[in-house]
Structure formats: structure tokens, C-alpha cells
Amino acid sequence: MDQVRFGIIGIGNMGTSHAKQLLQDIRGARLTAVCDSNPERLRWAKEHLPESVLTFPDADAFFASRAMDAVLVATPHYDHPDLAVRAFENDYHVLVEKPAGVYTKAVRDMNLAAAKSGRKFGIMYNQRTNPLYAKLRDLVSSGELGEIRRTNWIITNWYRSQSYYDSGGWRATWAGEGGGVLLNQDPHQLDLWQWTTGMMPKRVRAFCHFGKYRNIEVEDDVTAYVEYENGATGLFVTTIGEAPGTNRFELSGDNGKIVAEDGKLTFWRLRVPEPKFNAEYTGGFGQPECWKCDIPVGEGIGQQHRGILQNFTDAVLRGEPLLAPGEEGILGLTLSNAMHLSAWTSDWVELPLNEDLFYAKLQEKIKSSAYRKTIGPAGGKLLDVSGTH
């Protein structure tokens, strides 16, 4: 094989963006098929995509066509695991949009299907291409920071207006999307939180506000506290209702602290590790000597979606390692599921997550919902996703 034929299922905001990139920018890739249940999106595809790109109105015909080697799943969240499983069962490679799904029980089934198939499986965690987070991960994994003591991420620059939520009937509903800021905007940060540190918490306590800033029924403001096995603690604060927002990720360890903010990585490095200083110092007041180091990370934000598409293509063609293996999608989703469950039960949530309890509570939310969605003037129209990363 010298070229990977891609089929995209879901030609909405992200699917359209991926289609354009596959047509223009990805070496060794060719867009050969698209599928969408919305007739308007299929009409767009026929008018704007090359004649060689086949169009399908339903998944059965799409999977049966054998028109592609790899399937890119870009549908609403609930459908990701089911469609990925069906693609694996039809012997396709799979690249799935984030989040991996809405609840971990379904994602676990997806991971099992991927392992059984032997096909390549990736997830669109495009922020892993950002040199800022790649360097941070390197500093942590190499031991430069020492043992982590605290993780704090304030990610409040996901501003979304009411018109955003009014643009689609499935958005910001328990039945249609399965969550709000945690499931739509924050999957990248929830992934990077554990990817850069190599740590998952042992328990979570979260406080979620539902429809605090917008006329929606899901969470739009969250503060979560976590505890790790080694005694470290963490804080995750996010919302869509603040302007201007903040994106600041701070890690504290035995050897100082690292802050990722405004595209820069700053390491306040202790000359002597804190535990050693504490054991040897006898002067009462005092603290270790600290050097402020500006860590070089390269320019820009990386190749983002294009980078994941290229990496996935290269993995299929030449067996190159995946930057974002699809199986890892369950980790960030576990964090958001735990935060939801903690808020719903007003209690701590221990990890591993009680997946049956989470699923039951989610179904309760769906069945008891009295929310009536309003579709605004932009309803059904594509939104510009170029700056969302």
C-alpha cells in the first residue's frame, strides 16, 4: 500500500475540516468516501468535493462499499464507539474524533474491538502535537521536575456564546451530547493533564454548575479537586462563561515548578531539591535557591489536526508509532465521567470508576430532562472551527 484511502462518517463542522485537509495537505492520503444522514451535507459534498469521492446516506452502505482503508469518525459523541466498533468489524483502520465517547463502558468495548481487529486505532488529540506540551511531558518523564506534588490547570478561555449552543439541536443536552464543557471543550486538557504527567488520580471531588451562564442543561462551570496515589493533589477549573479567560497549567515537584501559559514554558528550578534542602537546612527561615529558566519549545502550536492525520496515515503505511493511540481516549473520559458523577452524587468518586453507576445516573439525567432546546438563526449551518484547536 502506498496510499491510504479515507472515508469520513459525519460531514459536519469537524468532518468538513478534515475532508479539506485530506484533499490538500496529507501525504499518502486520499479522500474516497463520505457518509452523513443529513441530506444537506451530502448535497454539499457532491457540490464541493471531487467527483471521485463517493457519498453515502447511511452507515451500512458506507461500510459495505470497501471504498476506503480507514474510517474517520466525526459524528456527535454518542455515536463514536458504536461506529468505530462497526468499522473494526469490517476490517477498517479507525481514527475517531474526540471525545472517545460519552461514557467509558462504551469506550471500553471500542478498545476491545480495536485490539481484536489488529487494525490501527487513533484519536484526534491534536494538542499532543503542540511543542509546548510535548516539551512539558519530556521534562516530567525525564525526571527534571522530580516527583510531582501538585497539578493545577485553569482553563477558562473556552468562551462560547449562546448562539453557539443554539446552532445545533444536539448541542449541550444530556441526550444529544452527554455533557457540556467537560465533554465538548475540555477533552484536550483532560488528555494532556494525564499525558504530560503520566498520572491518573485515585479519587475525584468535583463541583459542577449546570446552565449557570448559558441556557443549557449541562455543565458550563466546573471546579474539580483530585488526589493521586503518591500524595500529590490537583485542581482543574474550567468554564465557557468568562472573558477574557485563562489557560495556565502549573506543575509543582521536588525540584521546583513548571508553568505552561501564553505559549511559553517556564521552569522555576531549585538548585537543591526541596526534600534535601529541608533535611539539611538549620537556619529556620529560608528556602532553596531558585533559578527562573525559560524553556525553549519551538514556535507555533504544532501541526494540530493536520499532524494527527499525517501521523495516522504514516502509521498505516509504514507502521510509525501513533502519537495519540485511540485506546488512550478512555483516560481523559474517565476524568470527565468521574467529575460528573461526583457532582451528581455530591461525593467523592474513587478510581477505577464505577462505570455502571455512571451510566445509570446519565440515563436518569436523560429521562428526567425537561429542557427544551431553542434553535437559533445559525441552526444547521456550519461553524468556523479553524481557531478551536
Phi, psi and chi 1 to 4 in degrees:
 res  aa     phi    psi   chi1   chi2   chi3   chi4
   1 MET       -  125.7 -177.8 -171.9  -62.2      -
   2 ASP  -113.2    2.9   58.6    2.6      -      -
   3 GLN  -154.4  140.3 -162.0  171.4   52.1      -
   4 VAL  -100.4  122.7  179.5      -      -      -
   5 ARG   -87.6  122.1  -61.9  174.3  -56.7  154.9
   6 PHE  -103.8  139.9  -84.7   86.4      -      -
   7 GLY  -121.0  133.4      -      -      -      -
   8 ILE  -108.2  129.4  -60.4  176.6      -      -
   9 ILE  -109.3  111.8 -175.4  163.0      -      -
  10 GLY   107.0   96.7      -      -      -      -
  11 ILE  -107.8   57.9  -54.8  -64.5      -      -
  12 GLY   -95.4 -141.9      -      -      -      -
  13 ASN   -58.1  -57.9  -68.7  -34.9      -      -
  14 MET   -75.1  -39.3  -69.5  -48.8  -52.8      -
  15 GLY   -60.4  -38.7      -      -      -      -
  16 THR   -64.8  -42.7  -60.3      -      -      -
  17 SER   -61.5  -43.6  175.6      -      -      -
  18 HIS   -65.4  -37.4  -64.1  -35.7      -      -
  19 ALA   -60.3  -44.5      -      -      -      -
  20 LYS   -63.7  -39.8  -66.9  176.0  179.7  177.7
  21 GLN   -68.8  -39.2  -70.6 -172.8  -32.2      -
  22 LEU   -64.1  -32.0  -74.6  168.0      -      -
  23 LEU   -75.3  -24.9  -71.6  171.3      -      -
  24 GLN  -116.6  -37.3  -59.9  171.5    0.2      -
  25 ASP  -119.0  -13.1  -57.8  -37.1      -      -
  26 ILE  -101.9  114.6  -48.5  -56.6      -      -
  27 ARG   -67.0  132.4  -59.9 -177.4  -53.6  -83.5
  28 GLY    81.2    8.7      -      -      -      -
  29 ALA  -119.7  148.9      -      -      -      -
  30 ARG  -143.1  128.5 -179.5  160.4   59.5   97.7
  31 LEU   -81.0  122.6  179.4   64.1      -      -
  32 THR  -122.5  -14.9   55.0      -      -      -
  33 ALA  -157.7  149.1      -      -      -      -
  34 VAL  -137.3  153.6  -62.9      -      -      -
  35 CYS  -139.8  135.6  174.9      -      -      -
  36 ASP  -159.5  139.7 -156.8  -63.1      -      -
  37 SER   -80.4  -10.2   59.5      -      -      -
  38 ASN   -88.4  113.9 -176.0  -17.9      -      -
  39 PRO   -57.3  -32.3  -23.5   34.2      -      -
  40 GLU   -64.9  -37.9  -68.2 -174.8    6.9      -
  41 ARG   -72.0  -33.9  -64.9  -49.3  -56.4  149.3
  42 LEU   -68.2  -37.8  -73.6 -173.9      -      -
  43 ARG   -61.9  -41.9  -79.7 -163.9  -66.8  -88.9
  44 TRP   -60.1  -44.2  175.6   90.2      -      -
  45 ALA   -61.0  -43.3      -      -      -      -
  46 LYS   -66.5  -30.5  -68.3  175.9 -178.9  178.6
  47 GLU   -83.5  -30.4  -68.3  174.1    2.6      -
  48 HIS  -113.6  -17.3  -66.4   86.6      -      -
  49 LEU   -97.3  158.0  -61.0  178.7      -      -
  50 PRO   -57.4  152.3  -25.1   34.6      -      -
  51 GLU   -60.5  -25.4  -68.2 -176.4    4.2      -
  52 SER   -71.2  -14.8   59.1      -      -      -
  53 VAL   -83.9  115.5  177.6      -      -      -
  54 LEU   -76.1  148.7  -58.0  178.2      -      -
  55 THR  -120.4  141.3   58.7      -      -      -
  56 PHE  -134.7  135.7  -62.4   91.1      -      -
  57 PRO   -87.4  -10.1   31.6  -34.8      -      -
  58 ASP  -145.8  156.7   64.3   83.5      -      -
  59 ALA   -68.3  -33.9      -      -      -      -
  60 ASP   -59.6  -48.9  -70.5  -22.5      -      -
  61 ALA   -66.7  -36.7      -      -      -      -
  62 PHE   -59.9  -51.9  175.6   73.0      -      -
  63 PHE   -67.4  -34.7  -71.6  129.2      -      -
  64 ALA   -74.4  -15.1      -      -      -      -
  65 SER   -69.6  -27.1   70.4      -      -      -
  66 ARG    57.0   27.2  -45.4  -49.8  -54.1  176.8
  67 ALA   -83.3   -2.0      -      -      -      -
  68 MET  -144.5  165.1   55.6  -89.0  176.8      -
  69 ASP  -102.1  -27.6  -51.5  -59.9      -      -
  70 ALA  -134.9  143.3      -      -      -      -
  71 VAL  -111.6  129.1  171.3      -      -      -
  72 LEU  -105.2  115.7 -161.7  167.8      -      -
  73 VAL   -92.3  115.0  179.6      -      -      -
  74 ALA  -132.5   40.7      -      -      -      -
  75 THR   -93.5  176.5   58.7      -      -      -
  76 PRO   -55.7  156.7  -31.7   38.3      -      -
  77 HIS   -56.2  -43.6  -50.1  152.4      -      -
  78 TYR   -57.2  -32.0  -86.9  105.9      -      -
  79 ASP   -81.4  -13.7  -64.7  -28.6      -      -
  80 HIS   -54.6  -54.4  -69.0  179.5      -      -
  81 PRO   -62.9  -44.9  -23.6   35.3      -      -
  82 ASP   -62.3  -45.4  176.8   65.3      -      -
  83 LEU   -68.2  -36.7  -69.7  170.4      -      -
  84 ALA   -64.4  -42.8      -      -      -      -
  85 VAL   -60.2  -44.6  168.6      -      -      -
  86 ARG   -64.1  -37.2  -67.8  175.7   64.6 -175.6
  87 ALA   -64.8  -43.7      -      -      -      -
  88 PHE   -62.5  -41.4  -74.1  127.0      -      -
  89 GLU   -64.0  -23.7  -69.3  174.3  -14.0      -
  90 ASN   -95.6   12.0  -77.7  -84.0      -      -
  91 ASP    70.2   34.4 -155.6   32.2      -      -
  92 TYR  -102.3  150.4  -67.1  114.3      -      -
  93 HIS   -71.2  153.5  -55.5  -74.9      -      -
  94 VAL  -135.0  131.8  175.6      -      -      -
  95 LEU  -121.3  120.8  177.4   59.9      -      -
  96 VAL  -112.4  140.6   64.9      -      -      -
  97 GLU   -68.1  159.6 -105.9  -64.6  -14.0      -
  98 LYS   -82.5  153.4   58.7   83.1 -175.8  171.7
  99 PRO   -73.0  168.4   32.1  -36.6      -      -
 100 ALA   -60.4  -29.2      -      -      -      -
 101 GLY  -179.8 -163.2      -      -      -      -
 102 VAL  -101.6  -35.3  173.7      -      -      -
 103 TYR  -135.6  145.7   50.6   94.6      -      -
 104 THR   -68.0  -24.3   56.4      -      -      -
 105 LYS   -58.7  -45.1  -78.8 -171.9   67.6  172.5
 106 ALA   -69.3  -37.9      -      -      -      -
 107 VAL   -67.9  -35.0  172.3      -      -      -
 108 ARG   -62.5  -40.6 -164.7  170.3  -59.3  -78.5
 109 ASP   -63.1  -39.3  -69.0  -20.6      -      -
 110 MET   -61.7  -43.8  177.8  173.5   64.3      -
 111 ASN   -63.3  -39.1  -73.1   -4.4      -      -
 112 LEU   -65.0  -40.4  -69.8  172.6      -      -
 113 ALA   -64.5  -38.3      -      -      -      -
 114 ALA   -63.3  -45.2      -      -      -      -
 115 ALA   -63.5  -40.0      -      -      -      -
 116 LYS   -67.7  -33.2 -176.9  178.4  179.3 -179.5
 117 SER   -75.3  -32.3   73.2      -      -      -
 118 GLY    76.0    7.3      -      -      -      -
 119 ARG   -86.9  164.0  -58.0  -74.1   88.8 -175.0
 120 LYS   -71.4  142.2  -64.1  -64.1 -178.0 -177.2
 121 PHE  -138.7  117.9 -179.7   30.0      -      -
 122 GLY  -130.0  164.5      -      -      -      -
 123 ILE  -131.2  148.4 -172.6  167.8      -      -
 124 MET   -80.6   62.1 -169.6   58.7   73.7      -
 125 TYR   -90.5   73.2  -82.0  151.2      -      -
 126 ASN   -69.3  -18.9   46.9  -77.7      -      -
 127 GLN   -69.6  -14.0  -77.8  -64.3  -37.8      -
 128 ARG   -68.3  -15.4  -69.5 -168.3 -177.7 -170.2
 129 THR   -82.8  -11.0   71.9      -      -      -
 130 ASN   -69.3  120.6 -168.6  -37.6      -      -
 131 PRO   -60.2  -24.3   19.7  -31.0      -      -
 132 LEU   -60.6  -49.2 -177.9   76.4      -      -
 133 TYR   -78.9  -29.3  -60.7  115.2      -      -
 134 ALA   -63.7  -42.7      -      -      -      -
 135 LYS   -67.2  -40.6  177.7   64.8   73.9  170.7
 136 LEU   -59.6  -44.8  175.8   59.7      -      -
 137 ARG   -60.7  -40.4 -175.5  172.5 -170.6 -102.4
 138 ASP   -64.0  -42.8  176.3   57.9      -      -
 139 LEU   -62.3  -40.2  -71.7  171.6      -      -
 140 VAL   -71.6  -49.3  172.5      -      -      -
 141 SER   -67.5  -26.7   62.1      -      -      -
 142 SER   -80.4   -8.2   66.7      -      -      -
 143 GLY    91.0    3.9      -      -      -      -
 144 GLU   -58.5  -37.7  -75.5  -77.8  -19.0      -
 145 LEU   -85.3  -14.8 -174.4   59.5      -      -
 146 GLY    77.9 -164.2      -      -      -      -
 147 GLU   -69.0  132.6 -175.0  173.6   15.8      -
 148 ILE   -73.0  137.5  -69.3  177.6      -      -
 149 ARG  -112.0  -31.2  -63.2 -178.7  168.1 -166.1
 150 ARG  -153.6  142.3 -170.1 -176.7  -51.4  -82.5
 151 THR  -126.9  127.5   70.2      -      -      -
 152 ASN  -131.0  122.9  -71.2  -25.6      -      -
 153 TRP  -127.3  118.5 -156.4  -31.8      -      -
 154 ILE  -104.5  109.9  -57.9  174.5      -      -
 155 ILE  -126.9   84.7  173.8   68.5      -      -
 156 THR  -116.6   15.5   59.2      -      -      -
 157 ASN   -99.2   25.4   65.4  -17.0      -      -
 158 TRP   -92.1   50.0  -77.8  121.9      -      -
 159 TYR   -60.6  131.6 -174.6   82.6      -      -
 160 ARG  -136.8  131.4  -67.5  -68.3 -175.4  -90.2
 161 SER   -84.5  169.2   67.4      -      -      -
 162 GLN   -62.4  -33.5 -174.0   65.9   45.6      -
 163 SER   -63.0  -30.1   63.0      -      -      -
 164 TYR   -61.5  -49.0  167.9   82.0      -      -
 165 TYR   -68.9  -29.3  -64.4  106.4      -      -
 166 ASP   -79.6   -1.6  -66.4  -13.7      -      -
 167 SER   -81.8  -11.8   68.0      -      -      -
 168 GLY  -150.4  139.3      -      -      -      -
 169 GLY   -67.4  -23.6      -      -      -      -
 170 TRP   -86.7  -17.0   64.5  -77.2      -      -
 171 ARG   -67.8  141.1  -69.7 -169.9 -176.4  -81.1
 172 ALA    56.3   37.2      -      -      -      -
 173 THR  -126.9  151.5   62.6      -      -      -
 174 TRP   -65.7  -39.8  -66.0  119.3      -      -
 175 ALA   -75.8  -34.1      -      -      -      -
 176 GLY   -92.2  -38.7      -      -      -      -
 177 GLU  -118.3  -26.8 -168.6  163.3   17.8      -
 178 GLY    84.6    2.4      -      -      -      -
 179 GLY   168.7 -177.6      -      -      -      -
 180 GLY  -118.8 -116.8      -      -      -      -
 181 VAL   -60.5  -33.9   64.5      -      -      -
 182 LEU   -68.5  -35.8  -69.8  173.8      -      -
 183 LEU   -96.0  -23.8 -153.2   61.6      -      -
 184 ASN   -98.9  -55.7 -170.0  -43.3      -      -
 185 GLN   -88.3  -39.4  -75.9   75.7   42.1      -
 186 ASP   -90.4   -1.3  -77.8  -44.0      -      -
 187 PRO   -52.3  -33.6  -33.0   39.9      -      -
 188 HIS   -64.1  -48.1  -68.6  -57.4      -      -
 189 GLN   -68.7  -38.0  -76.0   70.9   40.9      -
 190 LEU   -64.4  -34.0  -66.6  173.8      -      -
 191 ASP   -69.5  -49.6  170.9   61.7      -      -
 192 LEU   -64.7  -32.1  -66.8  170.7      -      -
 193 TRP   -54.8  -47.6 -164.2   12.7      -      -
 194 GLN   -89.0  -26.3   54.2   79.7   30.0      -
 195 TRP   -69.5  -42.5 -176.5   67.1      -      -
 196 THR   -74.1  -31.7   56.5      -      -      -
 197 THR   -94.0  -22.4   62.1      -      -      -
 198 GLY    71.7   20.1      -      -      -      -
 199 MET  -129.1  137.1  -61.3  167.4   58.5      -
 200 MET  -112.6  140.9  -76.9  -75.8  -74.4      -
 201 PRO   -69.1  162.8   23.5  -32.0      -      -
 202 LYS   -95.0  -21.7   66.2  176.5 -177.1  178.1
 203 ARG  -157.3  158.3   65.2  175.5 -169.4  159.8
 204 VAL  -136.2  137.8  176.4      -      -      -
 205 ARG  -129.1  117.6 -177.8   67.9  175.6   96.9
 206 ALA  -125.5  151.1      -      -      -      -
 207 PHE  -125.0  112.0  -58.2   86.6      -      -
 208 CYS  -112.4  138.8  -60.5      -      -      -
 209 HIS  -107.7  131.0  -63.8  -90.4      -      -
 210 PHE  -108.0  119.0  -56.1   96.6      -      -
 211 GLY    63.6   37.1      -      -      -      -
 212 LYS   -73.8  -43.6  179.7  179.4 -178.9  179.5
 213 TYR  -108.6  -19.0  -65.6  115.7      -      -
 214 ARG  -133.1  159.0  -58.9  -68.8 -179.1  -97.2
 215 ASN   -79.8   76.4 -179.5   24.9      -      -
 216 ILE  -140.2  165.7   56.9  177.1      -      -
 217 GLU  -102.5   -6.0   66.4  174.9  -11.0      -
 218 VAL  -102.9 -179.8  -65.1      -      -      -
 219 GLU   -73.8  136.3   81.3  -73.2  -10.8      -
 220 ASP  -128.1    5.5   56.2    6.6      -      -
 221 ASP  -154.9  124.9 -175.0   82.1      -      -
 222 VAL  -139.6  136.2  178.1      -      -      -
 223 THR  -129.2  121.3  -62.3      -      -      -
 224 ALA  -126.4  138.7      -      -      -      -
 225 TYR  -115.5  134.3  171.6   81.0      -      -
 226 VAL  -129.7  156.1  -57.0      -      -      -
 227 GLU  -126.1  139.4  -66.5  179.8  -11.8      -
 228 TYR  -106.1  163.4  -61.8   94.2      -      -
 229 GLU   -61.4  -33.1 -164.3   64.5   44.6      -
 230 ASN   -84.1    4.8   71.5  -18.1      -      -
 231 GLY    97.5   -8.7      -      -      -      -
 232 ALA   -68.0  157.9      -      -      -      -
 233 THR  -125.2  166.4   61.3      -      -      -
 234 GLY  -150.8  157.1      -      -      -      -
 235 LEU  -134.9  135.8 -166.9   65.6      -      -
 236 PHE  -130.8  117.4 -169.9   85.3      -      -
 237 VAL  -122.1  126.9  178.9      -      -      -
 238 THR  -149.6  152.9 -171.7      -      -      -
 239 THR  -164.2  163.4 -175.8      -      -      -
 240 ILE  -109.4    3.6   54.6   82.2      -      -
 241 GLY  -108.1   10.5      -      -      -      -
 242 GLU  -112.5  140.3  -65.5  179.7    6.8      -
 243 ALA  -145.0  126.7      -      -      -      -
 244 PRO   -77.1  155.2   30.6  -35.9      -      -
 245 GLY   -97.7  179.0      -      -      -      -
 246 THR  -126.0  144.0  -62.7      -      -      -
 247 ASN  -131.6   94.9 -176.5   -2.1      -      -
 248 ARG  -133.5  119.8  177.3 -176.2  172.4   93.5
 249 PHE  -115.3  118.5 -174.2   21.4      -      -
 250 GLU  -122.2  130.3 -179.8  173.9  -44.5      -
 251 LEU  -119.1  129.1  -60.1  177.8      -      -
 252 SER  -112.0  134.7  176.6      -      -      -
 253 GLY  -141.4 -176.9      -      -      -      -
 254 ASP   -59.9  -28.5  -73.4  -13.5      -      -
 255 ASN  -103.1   13.4  -62.8  -22.9      -      -
 256 GLY   132.3 -147.8      -      -      -      -
 257 LYS  -143.9  151.8   73.0  174.7 -179.6 -178.9
 258 ILE  -123.1  134.8  -57.9  175.7      -      -
 259 VAL  -123.2  127.3  175.2      -      -      -
 260 ALA  -107.4  114.9      -      -      -      -
 261 GLU  -160.4  142.6 -174.0  173.6   23.5      -
 262 ASP    54.2   37.3  -64.4  -29.4      -      -
 263 GLY    74.0    9.8      -      -      -      -
 264 LYS  -120.6  151.8  -60.9  177.0 -178.8  178.3
 265 LEU  -121.6  117.2 -158.0   60.2      -      -
 266 THR  -118.0  128.8  -53.9      -      -      -
 267 PHE  -114.0  111.1 -171.1  178.9      -      -
 268 TRP   -86.7   96.0  -81.8  -92.1      -      -
 269 ARG   -96.7  126.2 -167.9  178.8 -169.7  -80.2
 270 LEU   -78.3  136.6  -59.3 -178.7      -      -
 271 ARG   -69.0  -33.8 -171.0  174.9 -174.7 -173.8
 272 VAL  -123.5  128.6  177.0      -      -      -
 273 PRO   -53.7  142.5  -25.1   34.5      -      -
 274 GLU   -54.9  -44.2 -168.9  -78.5  -30.6      -
 275 PRO   -60.4  -39.2  -25.4   36.8      -      -
 276 LYS   -68.2  -44.1  177.3  177.7  173.0   60.7
 277 PHE   -59.2  -46.5  177.9   86.9      -      -
 278 ASN   -61.7  -37.7 -177.0   58.7      -      -
 279 ALA   -71.9  -26.9      -      -      -      -
 280 GLU  -106.4  -21.3  -61.9  175.2   -7.9      -
 281 TYR   -79.3  135.6 -175.3   68.1      -      -
 282 THR  -124.6   12.3   59.2      -      -      -
 283 GLY   -90.8    7.1      -      -      -      -
 284 GLY    75.4 -106.0      -      -      -      -
 285 PHE   -68.0  145.4  -68.9  102.8      -      -
 286 GLY   143.8  163.5      -      -      -      -
 287 GLN  -156.2  165.2   58.4 -177.7  -33.3      -
 288 PRO   -62.6  147.6  -19.4   30.6      -      -
 289 GLU   -62.3  137.3 -177.6  179.3  -16.7      -
 290 CYS  -127.4  134.2 -179.7      -      -      -
 291 TRP  -111.6  131.0  -57.6  -22.9      -      -
 292 LYS   -87.0  117.7 -179.2 -177.5  178.3 -177.5
 293 CYS  -118.2  122.2  -54.4      -      -      -
 294 ASP   -86.2  112.8  -64.7  -38.4      -      -
 295 ILE   -84.6  125.1  -54.6  -60.8      -      -
 296 PRO   -70.1  130.1   24.5  -32.1      -      -
 297 VAL  -126.8   -0.1  -63.3      -      -      -
 298 GLY    87.1  169.0      -      -      -      -
 299 GLU   -94.9  154.5  -63.5 -177.6   -0.1      -
 300 GLY    81.6 -174.0      -      -      -      -
 301 ILE  -111.7   15.6   57.5  174.2      -      -
 302 GLY    83.7 -175.7      -      -      -      -
 303 GLN   -84.7   -8.0  -66.3 -173.7  -32.2      -
 304 GLN    52.5 -131.9  -63.6  -66.1  -40.7      -
 305 HIS   -59.5  -38.6  -59.8   99.8      -      -
 306 ARG   -60.5  -39.4 -177.4 -178.0  -62.7  107.4
 307 GLY   -65.2  -40.9      -      -      -      -
 308 ILE   -67.5  -41.7  -65.0  -63.8      -      -
 309 LEU   -61.3  -42.0  -76.0  168.5      -      -
 310 GLN   -68.1  -43.4 -172.0   64.0   66.2      -
 311 ASN   -61.5  -42.2  172.0 -109.6      -      -
 312 PHE   -65.3  -42.1 -175.7   80.0      -      -
 313 THR   -60.7  -44.7  -60.1      -      -      -
 314 ASP   -66.1  -32.3  -66.7  -18.7      -      -
 315 ALA   -66.6  -40.5      -      -      -      -
 316 VAL   -68.8  -42.8  173.4      -      -      -
 317 LEU   -76.5  -41.6  -70.6  177.2      -      -
 318 ARG  -127.6    5.4  -67.5 -177.3  -71.7  -82.1
 319 GLY    73.7   20.9      -      -      -      -
 320 GLU   -67.4  147.8  -66.5 -168.2    9.6      -
 321 PRO   -61.2  141.5  -21.2   32.4      -      -
 322 LEU   -78.1  131.8  -74.2  167.3      -      -
 323 LEU   -70.7  -33.5  177.4   59.8      -      -
 324 ALA  -131.1   80.6      -      -      -      -
 325 PRO   -60.8  136.7  -21.4   32.9      -      -
 326 GLY   -59.9  -31.6      -      -      -      -
 327 GLU   -60.7  -23.5  -65.6   84.1   -6.1      -
 328 GLU   -80.3   -6.0  -64.8  180.0    8.0      -
 329 GLY   -63.1  -23.5      -      -      -      -
 330 ILE   -71.1  -20.9 -160.7  169.9      -      -
 331 LEU   -70.8  -52.9  -60.1  176.0      -      -
 332 GLY   -63.9  -36.6      -      -      -      -
 333 LEU   -66.6  -34.5 -175.1   62.7      -      -
 334 THR   -58.9  -40.1  -65.0      -      -      -
 335 LEU   -65.3  -45.2  -66.4  173.7      -      -
 336 SER   -69.5  -38.3   66.5      -      -      -
 337 ASN   -60.6  -41.7  -80.2 -174.6      -      -
 338 ALA   -65.0  -39.2      -      -      -      -
 339 MET   -65.4  -44.4  -68.8  177.9 -167.7      -
 340 HIS   -59.0  -49.1  -83.8  135.4      -      -
 341 LEU   -62.8  -38.5 -173.9   56.9      -      -
 342 SER   -62.8  -43.4  174.9      -      -      -
 343 ALA   -67.3  -39.6      -      -      -      -
 344 TRP   -67.5  -34.3  -68.0  -20.2      -      -
 345 THR   -99.8   -4.2   59.6      -      -      -
 346 SER    51.3   48.5  -61.9      -      -      -
 347 ASP  -155.9  169.4 -158.2   -2.7      -      -
 348 TRP   -65.7  150.0  -74.6   95.0      -      -
 349 VAL  -122.0  121.8  168.1      -      -      -
 350 GLU   -86.0  145.4  -54.5  -75.6  -23.6      -
 351 LEU  -107.1  138.9  -61.3 -175.7      -      -
 352 PRO   -62.3  147.0  -20.9   32.2      -      -
 353 LEU   -70.0  142.3  179.6   71.7      -      -
 354 ASN   -77.7   91.5 -174.7  -27.1      -      -
 355 GLU   -67.9  -34.1  -64.5  178.9  -23.9      -
 356 ASP   -67.6  -39.7  -69.9  -31.8      -      -
 357 LEU   -66.5  -43.1  178.5   59.4      -      -
 358 PHE   -59.7  -47.0  175.5   83.8      -      -
 359 TYR   -60.5  -42.2 -178.7   77.0      -      -
 360 ALA   -62.6  -43.5      -      -      -      -
 361 LYS   -65.5  -38.1  -67.8  -67.6 -175.5 -178.2
 362 LEU   -63.5  -42.0  176.3   60.6      -      -
 363 GLN   -64.2  -35.5  -62.7  -48.9  -58.0      -
 364 GLU   -61.9  -42.2  -71.4  177.9   11.7      -
 365 LYS   -61.5  -42.5  -71.1  -69.7 -179.3 -176.4
 366 ILE   -66.2  -46.6  -66.3  172.0      -      -
 367 LYS   -69.9  -32.2  -67.6  176.6 -178.8  178.0
 368 SER   -91.3   -0.1   64.7      -      -      -
 369 SER   -65.2  129.4  173.5      -      -      -
 370 ALA  -110.7    9.7      -      -      -      -
 371 TYR   -72.3  136.9  178.4   71.9      -      -
 372 ARG  -118.0  117.2  -65.4  -64.8  176.2  -95.8
 373 LYS   -76.8  137.5 -172.3   66.8 -177.5  -77.8
 374 THR  -104.2  127.7  -60.7      -      -      -
 375 ILE   -99.8  122.7  -54.7  -60.3      -      -
 376 GLY   -83.7 -174.0      -      -      -      -
 377 PRO   -59.6  -27.8  -23.8   33.9      -      -
 378 ALA   -88.6    6.9      -      -      -      -
 379 GLY   -56.5  129.5      -      -      -      -
 380 GLY    84.2  -12.1      -      -      -      -
 381 LYS   -86.6  150.9  -63.7 -179.2 -180.0  179.4
 382 LEU   -70.7  144.8  -71.0 -168.3      -      -
 383 LEU  -104.0  152.4  -60.7  177.3      -      -
 384 ASP   -76.6  112.7 -177.1    1.6      -      -
 385 VAL  -103.9   11.5  -61.6      -      -      -
 386 SER   -62.9  -27.8   58.6      -      -      -
 387 GLY  -103.8   11.7      -      -      -      -
 388 THR   -86.0  -25.6   63.2      -      -      -
 389 HIS    53.8      -  -55.0  -47.5      -      -
